[in-house]
Structures are given as C-alpha cells and as structure tokens.
Amino acid sequence: MSIKVDNVTKRFGDFVALDNVCVEAGGGALLALLGPSGSGKTTLLRVIAGLEAADAGTIYYKDENVTSQTARERNVGFVFQHYALFRHMTVFENVAFGLRVRGWSRERIRARVSELLKLVRLDSIEHRYPSQLSGGQRQRVALVRALAIEPKVLLLDEPFGALDAKVRQELRQWLRRLHDELHVTSIFVTHDQEEAFEVADQVVVMHDGRIEQDGTPHDVFEHPANAFVMDFLGNVNVFHGRLQNGHAHVGGLELEYPDYPHSEALQAKVYVRPHELDLDYARGANGSLKARVERVNPAGSVAKVFVLSEEFGIGVHVELSLERYAELNPRPGDTVYVSPRRVRVFVPAAEEGPEYVI
C-alpha cells in the first residue's frame, strides 16, 4: 500500500504548519519523517492518518483518494509516544480492543491476538496489566495493538521518545526486524537522526513545514541538499570563508575550488564533519590550520578532540579513530595542525541550492 501526499497545506490560524508538501512512500516502505521540533512532522503524520484535515491538497492510499475519509475509514494503525494503553485492561484485552469494536468473533480475536503476542514475545505476560510492564514492553503492546486490526498503513509518532537510550536502541532493531517480517507500509516521526538512519528505508527531512530533502539514508547523509540539512544531521563544524580564483579560503586553509574561477570574492560557509578531519604534529602539504589542543575525550568508539586556533579564533571538533588517537596521543596544550579530508561549501545567498564538495 503506497502513500502519496500531493501539495498538502495545513494552517492553524495564521501559522502555516505544512506548506505545499509533496512526499511519497512506496508500498512496504519504512519512511522516517525527520526534523526539529515545530517542523511539521507530527502534523503531516496526522493528516496522513485522517486525524487532521488538510486545508489544501490530496492524500492517496495507492490509487485511492482518501482525503475526505476518517481515520477509521482509512484503516490506519497509529502508535503514540506515550503508549495510550487502557490501564484497566490486560495486555491481551488491550490488543483485542480494536477487534472487538469491529465485531470480530471470539475465536478469531483469540487467534489474531495470540499470533501477534507470540510474534513480539509477549505471549507469556498476556494477563498482566500495563502498570506491571516495563516501558519497552508497553510500547510493544501499543505497536501490536495497532497491527491487530490489519491496517493498510502503520503510523508512529515518536514511538520511542519516552524510553531510555538502551531500550530505544533495542526497540529500533526490533521494529526493523518486525517490519521486514510484516512489510506493512510504515511512516514514523522522529527528531533523532540516528534512529531515522538506522531504521528507515527512506528519510524525509522537514523544516518550517516544508520538505528539505527526501532520499535514502545514505544519499541524505552523504549528499545534503542544503546548509540546513547538513547542519541538522549530527555534529558539524561551520566556518565562514570566501571563494576566489578557483580556491576556497577558510582561516589558514586554502583549498582548490574550481566551481568558482572568478576573481571577485564571494562569501561562503564551509561545513566539515568532525570525523572528516585529521590531526598531525606537522603542517599538511595541502593546507592545514594551526591549533592548540584544549580537551580530549577518548570514550566510546572514537576519540573526541576539541582544538582552538588562536590566530583565527576558531574552535574545531575533531573525531579520531582509536587507532589514530593511540598513534598521536594528543594532550591538552599540544600544538597540532588540522587538515580536512572532505568539506562541503554552501553560498549563503543560495543555501537552498546544491552543495559543493571539495
């Protein structure tokens, strides 16, 4: 069941929550709506579900125009951040609720609920109440309750936002495995880019009610459409520089930039992710920035080093592999040279346009 959103606009008074939005999820896809708070993610999800009415535009489920249909007529499974389980009902009865409302027979309900609880490994606790469950178990119950009605599409609004980091990690992997088994077209809202990139087949980045970029996780991360997407997707160092005569000048760095061969200087922003930088105790042949090591944190899978260029007043975050960190052994106070392996340049006057990669 594919989903198509065609030129949808939604206003709340004078506030434009969705501004002529177009997006499409292919049949069986797992799509993530990613963006900061207030970007329009949840409003778009609710319009797709039929919980909000669009002011303009059309919603299609496959080839069917469902714009005027209610959420129940659209047969949508919806999972909220805070579970929304019935406290006075057992796990079994929570999952069975939607089926009883739809008039399913007792035998058919028992078979469907048992099948789903076994699938998510909750069959042994079907007689417990929500207060007797962990947060991760409650969210799994909420998810199978949404799946019980055999929905055409599954919509999830920040489904793991109320859980701690370890449980979120486990449930992300579990959701991906479950989706691969059931192949229900699913759309989930998140502001966590790691979550979106780990789970989704398709990532849609939103900002101020508009779609900034739509693509595979690899394409969105490696080829950001504009400065906003680049800045939003994880840690990034942002430098102000200029383009002139086929070069980009950033602090003490001069990098080849053949896309701008003109003699008139053009201001630009240069974006470099911390893992795309390297440190050394000798100046690089292709240009480097002299700096002093301020802080070193070797915890985790990388060593995080913060350095300061006093000459240009630039602070830079660098991430080194543990092997490179062991080789260099940088200490606070050391003089080092920072060299980029890859940078992306965006001209402020045209930040909506394509990136330039050096």
C-alpha positions in Angstrom: 0.0 0.0 0.0 1.8 3.1 -1.2 1.1 6.5 0.3 1.2 9.8 -1.7 0.9 13.3 -0.2 0.2 15.8 -3.0 0.6 19.5 -2.4 -0.8 19.4 1.1 -1.1 22.7 3.1 -2.3 22.9 6.7 -2.8 26.1 8.8 -3.6 26.7 12.4 -4.8 30.3 12.4 -2.0 32.4 10.9 0.6 29.6 11.4 1.4 27.5 8.4 2.2 24.1 9.7 2.5 22.4 6.3 3.4 24.4 3.2 2.5 22.7 -0.1 4.1 19.4 1.0 4.6 16.5 -1.5 6.0 13.2 -0.4 5.5 9.5 -1.4 6.2 6.3 0.4 6.4 3.2 -1.7 4.4 0.0 -0.9 6.0 -1.8 2.0 8.5 1.0 2.8 9.6 2.2 6.2 9.8 6.0 5.9 11.1 8.4 8.6 9.9 12.0 8.9 12.9 13.7 10.5 13.3 17.3 11.7 13.5 19.6 14.6 10.5 20.4 16.9 7.9 22.5 15.1 9.0 21.4 11.6 5.6 19.9 10.8 6.4 16.2 11.2 3.5 15.2 13.5 1.0 17.4 11.7 1.9 15.7 8.4 1.5 12.3 10.1 -1.9 13.2 11.5 -3.1 14.5 8.1 -2.0 11.2 6.5 -3.9 9.3 9.3 -7.1 11.4 8.9 -6.8 12.8 12.4 -6.4 16.3 10.9 -8.0 17.7 7.8 -5.7 19.4 5.2 -6.7 22.9 4.0 -5.5 22.0 0.5 -4.0 19.1 -1.3 -4.7 15.4 -1.6 -3.9 12.1 0.2 -3.7 8.9 -1.8 -3.5 5.3 -0.4 -2.3 3.6 -3.5 -4.6 4.9 -6.2 -7.5 5.8 -3.9 -8.1 9.4 -2.9 -8.7 9.2 0.9 -8.6 12.9 1.6 -12.2 13.1 2.8 -12.1 9.8 4.7 -11.9 9.5 8.5 -9.1 7.7 10.2 -11.2 4.6 10.8 -12.3 4.5 7.1 -8.7 4.7 6.1 -7.9 1.7 8.3 -4.8 3.2 9.9 -2.7 1.8 12.7 -1.4 4.6 14.9 1.2 4.3 17.7 1.7 7.3 20.1 4.8 8.2 22.1 3.1 7.6 25.5 1.6 4.2 24.7 -2.1 5.2 25.3 -2.8 1.8 26.8 -6.0 1.1 28.8 -4.8 0.8 32.4 -7.8 -1.4 33.5 -7.2 -3.9 30.7 -4.7 -6.7 30.5 -2.2 -7.0 27.7 -4.5 -9.4 25.8 -7.5 -7.1 26.2 -5.6 -4.0 25.1 -4.6 -5.8 21.8 -8.1 -7.2 21.4 -9.9 -4.0 21.9 -10.0 -2.7 18.3 -11.0 -6.2 17.1 -14.0 -6.3 19.5 -15.1 -2.8 18.3 -15.0 -4.1 14.7 -17.2 -7.1 15.7 -14.7 -9.9 15.2 -15.7 -13.3 16.6 -14.2 -14.5 19.9 -12.3 -17.3 18.2 -10.9 -15.0 15.5 -9.8 -12.5 18.2 -8.1 -15.2 20.2 -6.2 -16.4 17.2 -5.1 -13.0 16.0 -4.0 -11.6 19.4 -2.2 -14.8 20.3 -0.4 -14.7 16.9 0.8 -11.2 17.5 1.8 -11.5 21.1 3.9 -14.6 20.2 5.5 -12.7 17.3 6.7 -9.9 19.7 7.4 -12.4 22.6 4.8 -11.1 24.9 2.6 -14.2 24.9 3.8 -15.2 28.4 2.6 -12.0 30.0 -0.8 -11.6 28.3 -2.6 -11.5 31.6 -0.6 -8.6 33.1 -1.8 -5.0 33.3 0.2 -2.0 31.9 1.4 -1.0 35.3 3.2 -4.3 35.6 5.1 -3.8 32.4 8.4 -2.0 31.5 8.4 0.9 29.2 9.7 -1.2 26.3 7.0 -3.9 26.9 4.3 -1.2 26.9 5.4 0.2 23.6 5.5 -3.3 22.1 1.9 -3.8 23.3 0.9 -0.5 21.7 2.5 -1.5 18.5 0.9 -4.9 18.2 -2.5 -3.3 19.2 -2.1 -1.0 16.1 -1.2 -4.0 14.0 -4.0 -6.2 15.3 -6.7 -4.5 13.1 -4.6 -5.4 10.0 -4.1 -1.8 9.0 -3.4 -0.6 5.5 -0.6 1.6 6.9 1.2 1.9 10.2 1.9 5.4 11.5 4.1 6.0 14.6 4.6 9.4 16.3 7.9 9.5 18.2 7.3 5.8 19.2 10.5 5.5 21.4 10.8 9.1 22.6 9.7 8.3 26.2 12.2 5.5 26.7 15.8 5.5 27.9 18.7 5.2 25.4 19.4 1.5 25.8 15.7 0.5 25.4 15.3 2.8 22.4 18.3 1.0 20.8 16.8 -2.4 21.4 13.3 -1.4 20.1 14.7 0.2 17.0 16.3 -3.1 16.0 13.2 -4.9 16.9 11.0 -2.6 14.9 13.2 -3.1 11.8 13.0 -6.9 12.1 9.2 -6.8 12.6 8.8 -4.6 9.6 10.9 -7.0 7.5 8.5 -9.8 8.5 5.2 -8.0 8.0 6.0 -5.5 5.2 3.3 -3.0 6.3 3.9 0.4 4.8 5.0 2.5 7.8 5.8 6.1 8.5 7.3 7.2 11.8 8.1 10.6 13.2 11.4 11.3 15.0 13.8 14.1 15.7 16.6 11.6 16.3 18.7 11.3 13.2 20.5 8.2 14.4 17.1 6.5 14.8 16.0 7.5 11.4 19.1 6.4 9.7 19.3 3.1 11.5 15.7 2.0 10.9 14.3 3.7 7.7 14.5 2.9 4.0 13.6 6.4 3.2 14.3 9.6 5.1 12.3 12.9 4.7 13.9 15.9 6.3 11.4 18.7 7.3 11.9 22.3 8.4 9.3 25.0 8.8 6.5 23.0 7.3 8.5 22.1 4.1 10.4 19.2 2.8 14.1 20.0 2.7 15.2 16.6 1.3 13.8 13.2 0.5 16.0 10.2 -0.2 17.7 7.1 1.1 19.6 7.4 4.4 22.9 7.2 2.5 22.0 9.9 0.0 20.7 12.3 2.6 23.7 12.0 4.8 26.4 12.0 2.1 24.8 14.5 -0.2 22.8 17.0 1.9 20.6 19.2 -0.3 21.4 22.4 1.5 23.0 24.0 4.6 20.1 23.3 6.9 20.2 19.5 6.2 24.0 19.5 6.6 23.8 21.3 9.9 20.9 19.3 11.3 22.4 15.8 10.6 24.7 15.4 13.5 27.7 17.4 14.7 29.3 19.7 12.2 32.0 22.4 12.2 30.8 25.6 10.4 33.4 28.1 9.1 33.0 31.4 7.3 35.3 31.8 4.3 35.4 33.1 0.8 35.6 31.8 -2.7 38.0 33.4 -5.2 40.1 32.5 -8.2 39.3 28.8 -8.0 40.1 28.4 -4.3 38.2 28.4 -1.0 39.9 30.3 1.8 39.0 29.3 5.3 41.1 30.6 8.2 44.6 29.4 7.3 43.4 26.9 4.8 43.4 27.3 1.0 41.5 24.6 -0.9 41.0 24.1 -4.6 37.5 25.1 -5.7 37.3 25.0 -9.5 33.5 25.7 -9.4 34.2 29.4 -8.7 37.0 30.6 -11.0 36.1 34.3 -10.7 38.4 37.0 -9.3 35.5 38.7 -7.3 35.4 37.3 -3.8 32.3 35.5 -2.8 31.4 34.8 0.9 30.6 31.2 1.7 30.1 28.8 4.6 32.2 25.7 4.8 30.9 22.6 6.6 33.1 19.8 7.9 32.0 16.9 10.0 34.3 16.0 12.9 35.2 12.6 11.5 36.3 14.2 8.2 39.1 16.0 9.9 42.6 14.8 10.8 45.2 16.0 13.3 49.0 15.9 13.0 52.0 17.4 14.6 53.4 18.6 11.2 51.8 21.0 8.8 50.0 19.3 5.9 51.2 19.6 2.4 47.7 20.7 1.1 47.0 23.2 3.8 46.2 22.9 7.5 45.1 25.0 10.4 47.4 25.5 13.3 45.7 25.0 16.7 46.1 24.1 20.3 44.5 21.0 21.9 42.0 22.1 24.6 40.2 18.9 25.5 40.5 15.2 24.8 37.8 12.6 25.4 38.7 9.1 24.2 35.5 7.4 25.4 33.4 5.3 23.1 34.3 4.2 19.6 36.1 7.4 18.7 38.3 9.9 20.5 36.8 13.4 20.5 39.3 16.2 20.5 38.5 19.9 20.7 41.2 22.3 19.4 41.4 26.1 19.3 43.0 28.2 16.6 44.1 31.4 18.5 45.1 33.1 15.3 41.7 33.0 13.8 39.6 32.5 16.9 38.1 29.2 15.6 37.2 26.2 17.8 37.1 22.9 16.0 35.7 19.5 17.0 37.7 16.5 15.6 36.9 12.8 15.9 39.8 10.4 15.6 39.6 6.6 15.3 41.0 5.0 18.4 44.0 3.7 16.3 44.8 7.2 15.1 44.3 8.6 18.7 46.8 6.0 20.1 49.3 6.9 17.3 49.1 10.6 18.0 48.4 10.6 21.8 47.3 14.3 21.8 47.3 16.1 25.1 45.9 19.4 26.2 48.3 22.2 25.4 49.8 20.4 22.4 50.2 22.4 19.1 48.7 20.4 16.2 47.6 21.0 12.7 44.1 20.3 11.5 43.5 19.1 7.9 40.2 18.3 6.3 39.7 15.1 4.2 36.4 16.5 2.8 34.5 19.7 3.1 31.2 21.0 1.8 30.6 24.6 0.7 27.3 26.4 0.6 27.0 30.0 -0.6 24.7 31.9 1.9 22.8 33.7 -0.9 22.0 30.3 -2.4 21.8 27.9 0.6 18.7 26.4 -0.9 20.7 25.2 -3.8 23.1 22.3 -4.3 26.1 21.6 -2.2 29.7 21.8 -3.4 32.1 19.1 -2.2 35.8 19.5 -2.0 
